[in-house]
C-alpha cells in the first residue's frame, strides 16, 4: 500500500504510521482521517510512530494536531511509547 493514499482506512493509517510511511499518513490526513485516530485500545498513530522511531511521521502527525498528551486505556502516552524506540530521546524531544 506504500504510496497509495486513495480511500485509506483507519487501520491502514495506523499501520502506515507504524512503518514510517509519511506519504500515506499525509494522504490519510488529507482524506479526512483524524490525526488522533486510535485502535480499540486507544493507541494512536502518533504512539505507533513514536514506538518505532518514525520521526518524520511524528512531525506530520503533530503538525496535523495529534495530541501528544493522549493516553491509551492503560494510561500510556506517546512519551512512554517512545521509550521503545532506539532514538527515543529524539522522539520525546519532538513531543515537548
Phi and psi restraints in degrees (range 20) as a CNS / XPLOR table:
assign (resid 1 and name C) (resid 2 and name N)
       (resid 2 and name CA) (resid 2 and name C) 1.0 -53.9 20.0 2
assign (resid 2 and name N) (resid 2 and name CA)
       (resid 2 and name C) (resid 3 and name N) 1.0 129.7 20.0 2
assign (resid 2 and name C) (resid 3 and name N)
       (resid 3 and name CA) (resid 3 and name C) 1.0 87.4 20.0 2
assign (resid 3 and name N) (resid 3 and name CA)
       (resid 3 and name C) (resid 4 and name N) 1.0 -20.4 20.0 2
assign (resid 3 and name C) (resid 4 and name N)
       (resid 4 and name CA) (resid 4 and name C) 1.0 -85.8 20.0 2
assign (resid 4 and name N) (resid 4 and name CA)
       (resid 4 and name C) (resid 5 and name N) 1.0 118.6 20.0 2
assign (resid 4 and name C) (resid 5 and name N)
       (resid 5 and name CA) (resid 5 and name C) 1.0 -115.6 20.0 2
assign (resid 5 and name N) (resid 5 and name CA)
       (resid 5 and name C) (resid 6 and name N) 1.0 8.4 20.0 2
assign (resid 5 and name C) (resid 6 and name N)
       (resid 6 and name CA) (resid 6 and name C) 1.0 -78.3 20.0 2
assign (resid 6 and name N) (resid 6 and name CA)
       (resid 6 and name C) (resid 7 and name N) 1.0 127.0 20.0 2
assign (resid 6 and name C) (resid 7 and name N)
       (resid 7 and name CA) (resid 7 and name C) 1.0 51.5 20.0 2
assign (resid 7 and name N) (resid 7 and name CA)
       (resid 7 and name C) (resid 8 and name N) 1.0 48.2 20.0 2
assign (resid 7 and name C) (resid 8 and name N)
       (resid 8 and name CA) (resid 8 and name C) 1.0 -73.8 20.0 2
assign (resid 8 and name N) (resid 8 and name CA)
       (resid 8 and name C) (resid 9 and name N) 1.0 134.4 20.0 2
assign (resid 8 and name C) (resid 9 and name N)
       (resid 9 and name CA) (resid 9 and name C) 1.0 -91.1 20.0 2
assign (resid 9 and name N) (resid 9 and name CA)
       (resid 9 and name C) (resid 10 and name N) 1.0 171.1 20.0 2
assign (resid 9 and name C) (resid 10 and name N)
       (resid 10 and name CA) (resid 10 and name C) 1.0 -62.1 20.0 2
assign (resid 10 and name N) (resid 10 and name CA)
       (resid 10 and name C) (resid 11 and name N) 1.0 -42.2 20.0 2
assign (resid 10 and name C) (resid 11 and name N)
       (resid 11 and name CA) (resid 11 and name C) 1.0 -66.7 20.0 2
assign (resid 11 and name N) (resid 11 and name CA)
       (resid 11 and name C) (resid 12 and name N) 1.0 -37.8 20.0 2
assign (resid 11 and name C) (resid 12 and name N)
       (resid 12 and name CA) (resid 12 and name C) 1.0 -66.7 20.0 2
assign (resid 12 and name N) (resid 12 and name CA)
       (resid 12 and name C) (resid 13 and name N) 1.0 -35.9 20.0 2
assign (resid 12 and name C) (resid 13 and name N)
       (resid 13 and name CA) (resid 13 and name C) 1.0 -62.8 20.0 2
assign (resid 13 and name N) (resid 13 and name CA)
       (resid 13 and name C) (resid 14 and name N) 1.0 -46.9 20.0 2
assign (resid 13 and name C) (resid 14 and name N)
       (resid 14 and name CA) (resid 14 and name C) 1.0 -63.4 20.0 2
assign (resid 14 and name N) (resid 14 and name CA)
       (resid 14 and name C) (resid 15 and name N) 1.0 -41.9 20.0 2
assign (resid 14 and name C) (resid 15 and name N)
       (resid 15 and name CA) (resid 15 and name C) 1.0 -65.5 20.0 2
assign (resid 15 and name N) (resid 15 and name CA)
       (resid 15 and name C) (resid 16 and name N) 1.0 -39.9 20.0 2
assign (resid 15 and name C) (resid 16 and name N)
       (resid 16 and name CA) (resid 16 and name C) 1.0 -63.3 20.0 2
assign (resid 16 and name N) (resid 16 and name CA)
       (resid 16 and name C) (resid 17 and name N) 1.0 -39.7 20.0 2
assign (resid 16 and name C) (resid 17 and name N)
       (resid 17 and name CA) (resid 17 and name C) 1.0 -62.9 20.0 2
assign (resid 17 and name N) (resid 17 and name CA)
       (resid 17 and name C) (resid 18 and name N) 1.0 -43.0 20.0 2
assign (resid 17 and name C) (resid 18 and name N)
       (resid 18 and name CA) (resid 18 and name C) 1.0 -65.0 20.0 2
assign (resid 18 and name N) (resid 18 and name CA)
       (resid 18 and name C) (resid 19 and name N) 1.0 -37.4 20.0 2
assign (resid 18 and name C) (resid 19 and name N)
       (resid 19 and name CA) (resid 19 and name C) 1.0 -89.7 20.0 2
assign (resid 19 and name N) (resid 19 and name CA)
       (resid 19 and name C) (resid 20 and name N) 1.0 -2.8 20.0 2
assign (resid 19 and name C) (resid 20 and name N)
       (resid 20 and name CA) (resid 20 and name C) 1.0 85.2 20.0 2
assign (resid 20 and name N) (resid 20 and name CA)
       (resid 20 and name C) (resid 21 and name N) 1.0 23.3 20.0 2
assign (resid 20 and name C) (resid 21 and name N)
       (resid 21 and name CA) (resid 21 and name C) 1.0 -88.1 20.0 2
assign (resid 21 and name N) (resid 21 and name CA)
       (resid 21 and name C) (resid 22 and name N) 1.0 84.3 20.0 2
assign (resid 21 and name C) (resid 22 and name N)
       (resid 22 and name CA) (resid 22 and name C) 1.0 -62.8 20.0 2
assign (resid 22 and name N) (resid 22 and name CA)
       (resid 22 and name C) (resid 23 and name N) 1.0 -32.9 20.0 2
assign (resid 22 and name C) (resid 23 and name N)
       (resid 23 and name CA) (resid 23 and name C) 1.0 -64.1 20.0 2
assign (resid 23 and name N) (resid 23 and name CA)
       (resid 23 and name C) (resid 24 and name N) 1.0 -43.2 20.0 2
assign (resid 23 and name C) (resid 24 and name N)
       (resid 24 and name CA) (resid 24 and name C) 1.0 -67.9 20.0 2
assign (resid 24 and name N) (resid 24 and name CA)
       (resid 24 and name C) (resid 25 and name N) 1.0 -39.3 20.0 2
assign (resid 24 and name C) (resid 25 and name N)
       (resid 25 and name CA) (resid 25 and name C) 1.0 -61.6 20.0 2
assign (resid 25 and name N) (resid 25 and name CA)
       (resid 25 and name C) (resid 26 and name N) 1.0 -47.1 20.0 2
assign (resid 25 and name C) (resid 26 and name N)
       (resid 26 and name CA) (resid 26 and name C) 1.0 -59.2 20.0 2
assign (resid 26 and name N) (resid 26 and name CA)
       (resid 26 and name C) (resid 27 and name N) 1.0 -43.5 20.0 2
assign (resid 26 and name C) (resid 27 and name N)
       (resid 27 and name CA) (resid 27 and name C) 1.0 -61.7 20.0 2
assign (resid 27 and name N) (resid 27 and name CA)
       (resid 27 and name C) (resid 28 and name N) 1.0 -39.9 20.0 2
assign (resid 27 and name C) (resid 28 and name N)
       (resid 28 and name CA) (resid 28 and name C) 1.0 -63.8 20.0 2
assign (resid 28 and name N) (resid 28 and name CA)
       (resid 28 and name C) (resid 29 and name N) 1.0 -44.4 20.0 2
assign (resid 28 and name C) (resid 29 and name N)
       (resid 29 and name CA) (resid 29 and name C) 1.0 -61.5 20.0 2
assign (resid 29 and name N) (resid 29 and name CA)
       (resid 29 and name C) (resid 30 and name N) 1.0 -45.0 20.0 2
assign (resid 29 and name C) (resid 30 and name N)
       (resid 30 and name CA) (resid 30 and name C) 1.0 -62.7 20.0 2
assign (resid 30 and name N) (resid 30 and name CA)
       (resid 30 and name C) (resid 31 and name N) 1.0 -30.4 20.0 2
assign (resid 30 and name C) (resid 31 and name N)
       (resid 31 and name CA) (resid 31 and name C) 1.0 -85.7 20.0 2
assign (resid 31 and name N) (resid 31 and name CA)
       (resid 31 and name C) (resid 32 and name N) 1.0 1.0 20.0 2
assign (resid 31 and name C) (resid 32 and name N)
       (resid 32 and name CA) (resid 32 and name C) 1.0 106.7 20.0 2
assign (resid 32 and name N) (resid 32 and name CA)
       (resid 32 and name C) (resid 33 and name N) 1.0 2.1 20.0 2
assign (resid 32 and name C) (resid 33 and name N)
       (resid 33 and name CA) (resid 33 and name C) 1.0 -72.3 20.0 2
assign (resid 33 and name N) (resid 33 and name CA)
       (resid 33 and name C) (resid 34 and name N) 1.0 131.9 20.0 2
assign (resid 33 and name C) (resid 34 and name N)
       (resid 34 and name CA) (resid 34 and name C) 1.0 -70.5 20.0 2
assign (resid 34 and name N) (resid 34 and name CA)
       (resid 34 and name C) (resid 35 and name N) 1.0 141.4 20.0 2
assign (resid 34 and name C) (resid 35 and name N)
       (resid 35 and name CA) (resid 35 and name C) 1.0 -59.5 20.0 2
assign (resid 35 and name N) (resid 35 and name CA)
       (resid 35 and name C) (resid 36 and name N) 1.0 -30.0 20.0 2
assign (resid 35 and name C) (resid 36 and name N)
       (resid 36 and name CA) (resid 36 and name C) 1.0 -99.7 20.0 2
assign (resid 36 and name N) (resid 36 and name CA)
       (resid 36 and name C) (resid 37 and name N) 1.0 24.3 20.0 2
assign (resid 36 and name C) (resid 37 and name N)
       (resid 37 and name CA) (resid 37 and name C) 1.0 -54.8 20.0 2
assign (resid 37 and name N) (resid 37 and name CA)
       (resid 37 and name C) (resid 38 and name N) 1.0 136.1 20.0 2
assign (resid 37 and name C) (resid 38 and name N)
       (resid 38 and name CA) (resid 38 and name C) 1.0 -132.3 20.0 2
assign (resid 38 and name N) (resid 38 and name CA)
       (resid 38 and name C) (resid 39 and name N) 1.0 157.3 20.0 2
assign (resid 38 and name C) (resid 39 and name N)
       (resid 39 and name CA) (resid 39 and name C) 1.0 -81.9 20.0 2
assign (resid 39 and name N) (resid 39 and name CA)
       (resid 39 and name C) (resid 40 and name N) 1.0 -173.9 20.0 2
assign (resid 39 and name C) (resid 40 and name N)
       (resid 40 and name CA) (resid 40 and name C) 1.0 -66.2 20.0 2
assign (resid 40 and name N) (resid 40 and name CA)
       (resid 40 and name C) (resid 41 and name N) 1.0 -15.4 20.0 2
assign (resid 40 and name C) (resid 41 and name N)
       (resid 41 and name CA) (resid 41 and name C) 1.0 -95.9 20.0 2
assign (resid 41 and name N) (resid 41 and name CA)
       (resid 41 and name C) (resid 42 and name N) 1.0 -1.2 20.0 2
assign (resid 41 and name C) (resid 42 and name N)
       (resid 42 and name CA) (resid 42 and name C) 1.0 87.2 20.0 2
assign (resid 42 and name N) (resid 42 and name CA)
       (resid 42 and name C) (resid 43 and name N) 1.0 10.9 20.0 2
assign (resid 42 and name C) (resid 43 and name N)
       (resid 43 and name CA) (resid 43 and name C) 1.0 -81.6 20.0 2
assign (resid 43 and name N) (resid 43 and name CA)
       (resid 43 and name C) (resid 44 and name N) 1.0 122.5 20.0 2
assign (resid 43 and name C) (resid 44 and name N)
       (resid 44 and name CA) (resid 44 and name C) 1.0 -92.1 20.0 2
assign (resid 44 and name N) (resid 44 and name CA)
       (resid 44 and name C) (resid 45 and name N) 1.0 168.2 20.0 2
assign (resid 44 and name C) (resid 45 and name N)
       (resid 45 and name CA) (resid 45 and name C) 1.0 -58.8 20.0 2
assign (resid 45 and name N) (resid 45 and name CA)
       (resid 45 and name C) (resid 46 and name N) 1.0 -37.8 20.0 2
assign (resid 45 and name C) (resid 46 and name N)
       (resid 46 and name CA) (resid 46 and name C) 1.0 -62.3 20.0 2
assign (resid 46 and name N) (resid 46 and name CA)
       (resid 46 and name C) (resid 47 and name N) 1.0 -42.4 20.0 2
assign (resid 46 and name C) (resid 47 and name N)
       (resid 47 and name CA) (resid 47 and name C) 1.0 -60.9 20.0 2
assign (resid 47 and name N) (resid 47 and name CA)
       (resid 47 and name C) (resid 48 and name N) 1.0 -44.9 20.0 2
assign (resid 47 and name C) (resid 48 and name N)
       (resid 48 and name CA) (resid 48 and name C) 1.0 -65.3 20.0 2
assign (resid 48 and name N) (resid 48 and name CA)
       (resid 48 and name C) (resid 49 and name N) 1.0 -40.1 20.0 2
assign (resid 48 and name C) (resid 49 and name N)
       (resid 49 and name CA) (resid 49 and name C) 1.0 -66.7 20.0 2
assign (resid 49 and name N) (resid 49 and name CA)
       (resid 49 and name C) (resid 50 and name N) 1.0 -39.9 20.0 2
assign (resid 49 and name C) (resid 50 and name N)
       (resid 50 and name CA) (resid 50 and name C) 1.0 -61.9 20.0 2
assign (resid 50 and name N) (resid 50 and name CA)
       (resid 50 and name C) (resid 51 and name N) 1.0 -44.7 20.0 2
assign (resid 50 and name C) (resid 51 and name N)
       (resid 51 and name CA) (resid 51 and name C) 1.0 -62.5 20.0 2
assign (resid 51 and name N) (resid 51 and name CA)
       (resid 51 and name C) (resid 52 and name N) 1.0 -28.2 20.0 2
assign (resid 51 and name C) (resid 52 and name N)
       (resid 52 and name CA) (resid 52 and name C) 1.0 -105.8 20.0 2
assign (resid 52 and name N) (resid 52 and name CA)
       (resid 52 and name C) (resid 53 and name N) 1.0 9.4 20.0 2
assign (resid 52 and name C) (resid 53 and name N)
       (resid 53 and name CA) (resid 53 and name C) 1.0 69.5 20.0 2
assign (resid 53 and name N) (resid 53 and name CA)
       (resid 53 and name C) (resid 54 and name N) 1.0 30.4 20.0 2
assign (resid 53 and name C) (resid 54 and name N)
       (resid 54 and name CA) (resid 54 and name C) 1.0 -87.9 20.0 2
assign (resid 54 and name N) (resid 54 and name CA)
       (resid 54 and name C) (resid 55 and name N) 1.0 79.4 20.0 2
assign (resid 54 and name C) (resid 55 and name N)
       (resid 55 and name CA) (resid 55 and name C) 1.0 -60.6 20.0 2
assign (resid 55 and name N) (resid 55 and name CA)
       (resid 55 and name C) (resid 56 and name N) 1.0 -43.9 20.0 2
assign (resid 55 and name C) (resid 56 and name N)
       (resid 56 and name CA) (resid 56 and name C) 1.0 -61.3 20.0 2
assign (resid 56 and name N) (resid 56 and name CA)
       (resid 56 and name C) (resid 57 and name N) 1.0 -43.7 20.0 2
assign (resid 56 and name C) (resid 57 and name N)
       (resid 57 and name CA) (resid 57 and name C) 1.0 -64.5 20.0 2
assign (resid 57 and name N) (resid 57 and name CA)
       (resid 57 and name C) (resid 58 and name N) 1.0 -40.3 20.0 2
assign (resid 57 and name C) (resid 58 and name N)
       (resid 58 and name CA) (resid 58 and name C) 1.0 -57.5 20.0 2
assign (resid 58 and name N) (resid 58 and name CA)
       (resid 58 and name C) (resid 59 and name N) 1.0 -45.6 20.0 2
assign (resid 58 and name C) (resid 59 and name N)
       (resid 59 and name CA) (resid 59 and name C) 1.0 -61.7 20.0 2
assign (resid 59 and name N) (resid 59 and name CA)
       (resid 59 and name C) (resid 60 and name N) 1.0 -44.9 20.0 2
assign (resid 59 and name C) (resid 60 and name N)
       (resid 60 and name CA) (resid 60 and name C) 1.0 -58.6 20.0 2
assign (resid 60 and name N) (resid 60 and name CA)
       (resid 60 and name C) (resid 61 and name N) 1.0 -47.1 20.0 2
assign (resid 60 and name C) (resid 61 and name N)
       (resid 61 and name CA) (resid 61 and name C) 1.0 -66.4 20.0 2
assign (resid 61 and name N) (resid 61 and name CA)
       (resid 61 and name C) (resid 62 and name N) 1.0 -43.2 20.0 2
assign (resid 61 and name C) (resid 62 and name N)
       (resid 62 and name CA) (resid 62 and name C) 1.0 -64.6 20.0 2
assign (resid 62 and name N) (resid 62 and name CA)
       (resid 62 and name C) (resid 63 and name N) 1.0 -41.4 20.0 2
assign (resid 62 and name C) (resid 63 and name N)
       (resid 63 and name CA) (resid 63 and name C) 1.0 -63.2 20.0 2
assign (resid 63 and name N) (resid 63 and name CA)
       (resid 63 and name C) (resid 64 and name N) 1.0 -28.3 20.0 2
assign (resid 63 and name C) (resid 64 and name N)
       (resid 64 and name CA) (resid 64 and name C) 1.0 -85.5 20.0 2
assign (resid 64 and name N) (resid 64 and name CA)
       (resid 64 and name C) (resid 65 and name N) 1.0 -0.4 20.0 2
assign (resid 64 and name C) (resid 65 and name N)
       (resid 65 and name CA) (resid 65 and name C) 1.0 101.4 20.0 2
assign (resid 65 and name N) (resid 65 and name CA)
       (resid 65 and name C) (resid 66 and name N) 1.0 11.8 20.0 2
assign (resid 65 and name C) (resid 66 and name N)
       (resid 66 and name CA) (resid 66 and name C) 1.0 -59.3 20.0 2
assign (resid 66 and name N) (resid 66 and name CA)
       (resid 66 and name C) (resid 67 and name N) 1.0 139.9 20.0 2
assign (resid 66 and name C) (resid 67 and name N)
       (resid 67 and name CA) (resid 67 and name C) 1.0 -85.7 20.0 2
assign (resid 67 and name N) (resid 67 and name CA)
       (resid 67 and name C) (resid 68 and name N) 1.0 111.0 20.0 2
assign (resid 67 and name C) (resid 68 and name N)
       (resid 68 and name CA) (resid 68 and name C) 1.0 -72.1 20.0 2
assign (resid 68 and name N) (resid 68 and name CA)
       (resid 68 and name C) (resid 69 and name N) 1.0 -6.1 20.0 2
assign (resid 68 and name C) (resid 69 and name N)
       (resid 69 and name CA) (resid 69 and name C) 1.0 -101.0 20.0 2
assign (resid 69 and name N) (resid 69 and name CA)
       (resid 69 and name C) (resid 70 and name N) 1.0 -1.2 20.0 2
assign (resid 69 and name C) (resid 70 and name N)
       (resid 70 and name CA) (resid 70 and name C) 1.0 -58.9 20.0 2
assign (resid 70 and name N) (resid 70 and name CA)
       (resid 70 and name C) (resid 71 and name N) 1.0 140.9 20.0 2
assign (resid 70 and name C) (resid 71 and name N)
       (resid 71 and name CA) (resid 71 and name C) 1.0 -120.3 20.0 2
assign (resid 71 and name N) (resid 71 and name CA)
       (resid 71 and name C) (resid 72 and name N) 1.0 141.8 20.0 2
assign (resid 71 and name C) (resid 72 and name N)
       (resid 72 and name CA) (resid 72 and name C) 1.0 -80.7 20.0 2
assign (resid 72 and name N) (resid 72 and name CA)
       (resid 72 and name C) (resid 73 and name N) 1.0 -177.2 20.0 2
assign (resid 72 and name C) (resid 73 and name N)
       (resid 73 and name CA) (resid 73 and name C) 1.0 -66.5 20.0 2
assign (resid 73 and name N) (resid 73 and name CA)
       (resid 73 and name C) (resid 74 and name N) 1.0 -12.1 20.0 2
assign (resid 73 and name C) (resid 74 and name N)
       (resid 74 and name CA) (resid 74 and name C) 1.0 -100.4 20.0 2
assign (resid 74 and name N) (resid 74 and name CA)
       (resid 74 and name C) (resid 75 and name N) 1.0 2.7 20.0 2
assign (resid 74 and name C) (resid 75 and name N)
       (resid 75 and name CA) (resid 75 and name C) 1.0 89.0 20.0 2
assign (resid 75 and name N) (resid 75 and name CA)
       (resid 75 and name C) (resid 76 and name N) 1.0 6.1 20.0 2
assign (resid 75 and name C) (resid 76 and name N)
       (resid 76 and name CA) (resid 76 and name C) 1.0 -93.5 20.0 2
assign (resid 76 and name N) (resid 76 and name CA)
       (resid 76 and name C) (resid 77 and name N) 1.0 142.3 20.0 2
assign (resid 76 and name C) (resid 77 and name N)
       (resid 77 and name CA) (resid 77 and name C) 1.0 -120.1 20.0 2
assign (resid 77 and name N) (resid 77 and name CA)
       (resid 77 and name C) (resid 78 and name N) 1.0 -176.4 20.0 2
assign (resid 77 and name C) (resid 78 and name N)
       (resid 78 and name CA) (resid 78 and name C) 1.0 -55.1 20.0 2
assign (resid 78 and name N) (resid 78 and name CA)
       (resid 78 and name C) (resid 79 and name N) 1.0 -36.0 20.0 2
assign (resid 78 and name C) (resid 79 and name N)
       (resid 79 and name CA) (resid 79 and name C) 1.0 -63.5 20.0 2
assign (resid 79 and name N) (resid 79 and name CA)
       (resid 79 and name C) (resid 80 and name N) 1.0 -39.9 20.0 2
assign (resid 79 and name C) (resid 80 and name N)
       (resid 80 and name CA) (resid 80 and name C) 1.0 -68.6 20.0 2
assign (resid 80 and name N) (resid 80 and name CA)
       (resid 80 and name C) (resid 81 and name N) 1.0 -38.8 20.0 2
assign (resid 80 and name C) (resid 81 and name N)
       (resid 81 and name CA) (resid 81 and name C) 1.0 -65.0 20.0 2
assign (resid 81 and name N) (resid 81 and name CA)
       (resid 81 and name C) (resid 82 and name N) 1.0 -33.5 20.0 2
assign (resid 81 and name C) (resid 82 and name N)
       (resid 82 and name CA) (resid 82 and name C) 1.0 -65.1 20.0 2
assign (resid 82 and name N) (resid 82 and name CA)
       (resid 82 and name C) (resid 83 and name N) 1.0 -21.8 20.0 2
assign (resid 82 and name C) (resid 83 and name N)
       (resid 83 and name CA) (resid 83 and name C) 1.0 -62.3 20.0 2
assign (resid 83 and name N) (resid 83 and name CA)
       (resid 83 and name C) (resid 84 and name N) 1.0 -22.4 20.0 2
assign (resid 83 and name C) (resid 84 and name N)
       (resid 84 and name CA) (resid 84 and name C) 1.0 -82.4 20.0 2
assign (resid 84 and name N) (resid 84 and name CA)
       (resid 84 and name C) (resid 85 and name N) 1.0 -16.1 20.0 2
assign (resid 84 and name C) (resid 85 and name N)
       (resid 85 and name CA) (resid 85 and name C) 1.0 -77.8 20.0 2
assign (resid 85 and name N) (resid 85 and name CA)
       (resid 85 and name C) (resid 86 and name N) 1.0 146.7 20.0 2
assign (resid 85 and name C) (resid 86 and name N)
       (resid 86 and name CA) (resid 86 and name C) 1.0 -64.6 20.0 2
assign (resid 86 and name N) (resid 86 and name CA)
       (resid 86 and name C) (resid 87 and name N) 1.0 -28.3 20.0 2
assign (resid 86 and name C) (resid 87 and name N)
       (resid 87 and name CA) (resid 87 and name C) 1.0 -114.3 20.0 2
assign (resid 87 and name N) (resid 87 and name CA)
       (resid 87 and name C) (resid 88 and name N) 1.0 47.2 20.0 2
assign (resid 87 and name C) (resid 88 and name N)
       (resid 88 and name CA) (resid 88 and name C) 1.0 -56.3 20.0 2
assign (resid 88 and name N) (resid 88 and name CA)
       (resid 88 and name C) (resid 89 and name N) 1.0 -33.2 20.0 2
assign (resid 88 and name C) (resid 89 and name N)
       (resid 89 and name CA) (resid 89 and name C) 1.0 -62.7 20.0 2
assign (resid 89 and name N) (resid 89 and name CA)
       (resid 89 and name C) (resid 90 and name N) 1.0 -44.2 20.0 2
assign (resid 89 and name C) (resid 90 and name N)
       (resid 90 and name CA) (resid 90 and name C) 1.0 -65.2 20.0 2
assign (resid 90 and name N) (resid 90 and name CA)
       (resid 90 and name C) (resid 91 and name N) 1.0 -39.5 20.0 2
assign (resid 90 and name C) (resid 91 and name N)
       (resid 91 and name CA) (resid 91 and name C) 1.0 -65.4 20.0 2
assign (resid 91 and name N) (resid 91 and name CA)
       (resid 91 and name C) (resid 92 and name N) 1.0 -46.6 20.0 2
assign (resid 91 and name C) (resid 92 and name N)
       (resid 92 and name CA) (resid 92 and name C) 1.0 -61.5 20.0 2
assign (resid 92 and name N) (resid 92 and name CA)
       (resid 92 and name C) (resid 93 and name N) 1.0 -33.3 20.0 2
assign (resid 92 and name C) (resid 93 and name N)
       (resid 93 and name CA) (resid 93 and name C) 1.0 -63.0 20.0 2
assign (resid 93 and name N) (resid 93 and name CA)
       (resid 93 and name C) (resid 94 and name N) 1.0 -32.8 20.0 2
assign (resid 93 and name C) (resid 94 and name N)
       (resid 94 and name CA) (resid 94 and name C) 1.0 -66.1 20.0 2
assign (resid 94 and name N) (resid 94 and name CA)
       (resid 94 and name C) (resid 95 and name N) 1.0 -28.8 20.0 2
assign (resid 94 and name C) (resid 95 and name N)
       (resid 95 and name CA) (resid 95 and name C) 1.0 -81.8 20.0 2
assign (resid 95 and name N) (resid 95 and name CA)
       (resid 95 and name C) (resid 96 and name N) 1.0 -15.8 20.0 2
